[in-house]
Amino acid sequence: GSIGIGHTRWATHGEPSDVNAHPHLSNDGTIAMIHNGIIENYHTIKTKLEKLGYQFKSATDTEALVHLIQEMKKVSGDLETAVRLALRQVDGTYGIAVISSQEPDKIIAARKGSPLIIGVGANEHYVASDAAAIIPYTRQVVYLEDGEIAVLTNGSFETKTIDNVEKIKQIHEVTFDIEEIEKGGYDHFMLKEIMEQPETLRNAMRGRVLLNEGNAKLSGLNDVTLLLENAQRIIITACGTSWHAGLVGEYMLEQYAKVPVEVEYASEFRYRNPIIKPNDLLFLISQSGETADTLAALREAKKKGASVLGVCNVVGSTIARESQGGVYIHAGPEIGVASTKAFSSQLVVLSLITLLISHQRKSVSNDVLKTLCKELLDLPSKVEQILKDTTQIEKIAEEFKTANNFLYLGRGYNFPVALEGALKLKEISYIHAEGYPAAEMKHGPIALIDENMPVVVIATKDSTYEKIISNIQEVKARKGKVIAIANDGDHHIDTLADYVIKVPHTLDMLSPILNVIPLQLLSYFIAVKRGCNVDQPRNLAKSVTVE
């Protein structure tokens, strides 16, 4: 048989360089290790080991751990016990794989706070941080939990706790196809994933919209019906693009379900000692289901007695497993670092949750909910209309590919869309961009507007349409270049904006799902024209599994 380990590094300690790259070797050259996560007390460990004569070549926290394993092997004599003894001295998070030239037939893997899965093949075993990495070789996977260690050989694997208690693990079947993690003829995964959205929206809704009842069927929430009905406050917590989806969810739930909602950055929520009451309900949104800050918020909320529910894409992920219930968005694997199809599917799922809670609470009439059902079902074909012709968006991208700054403005439901549009642009094109509520423009950003400032305004017809028209006129009065997202048939906007991208009309609540599509495409085309690496933008990771 053969054995090996490899790693793609997202730098936390030490610059991206060959010397800091994994695997890291022990001083005696017999042990190699790769590591995801952060060893928080690595400096203490390093200082202790340096006093014992260990020499460090890199600036990474990982090197301290591999040297510590070497030191523990002097005590234990075998690799597995050495790993266990070393990990008991570690503060922080880790997903590790360790091999030794003295025990060349095994890999030791361990997890705390950073995802790890075991792939089970025919006389072969794999360890990975994500199922997509091993799908070409096996569909049978085992999810390691925090505090567990796995010992892999080519013919077997066993799992134990860090205290050496055997754990019997269930083998799960990964259902997505290899084609889903290939580009399928597109130049980039991001473009493929943008173009997949009509289908991913259908997948998010399939079998869940009860048109005749004005209701939604969400099996993952069956056991928490009373919680949904009686919750006095809903807290949505997430990071990045998922946080923007949560902001839209706040508008949805407050308007239709009439329940108070707060949206929190997961990274802030867990550290500010939040006030949690017994009837509070926490929704955690995460594409990967492994986002470190969101997972930490989940555990903090559970500790304080809140009920926690997940909105995730990856089946079997840690957030999905540790939540009391939840809803999968069924977007399929999202490979591009900049999230696109997951965002729109998250919005659909939040719409379905709003539908369900509103129906349970009878907070709005059944006719209103039936209209919402119908408009939801119409969304995929409307997205297809937007994607059918991207000529205008490509023309705008060519015009503004050399811009240094962008401003995005939106109101109401479309303020979070402005934030998301700005995030997409800065993520993949490296152009500085800011999203603002349109009315806040007068409280600072208006000072930046001149003939060199492109301003993207989401101006579809909703309850704030007249106000947003006034904002466009304010920008034009200062010679700003306006790119407007507007509804089909809106000819008035053509006379005001420099460039207009048209989208079909829908309910105010659902408009973010349509309005974000042109913004995703605009970011994509600008980034491509600037020669940027669209799928793997610098300094960004797809799943942020460190705090």
Summary of the structure (lengths in Angstrom):
residues: 547
radius of gyration: 25.1
end to end distance: 37.5
largest distance: 79.0
contacts: 1934
relative contact order: 0.09
helix: 42%
strand: 21%
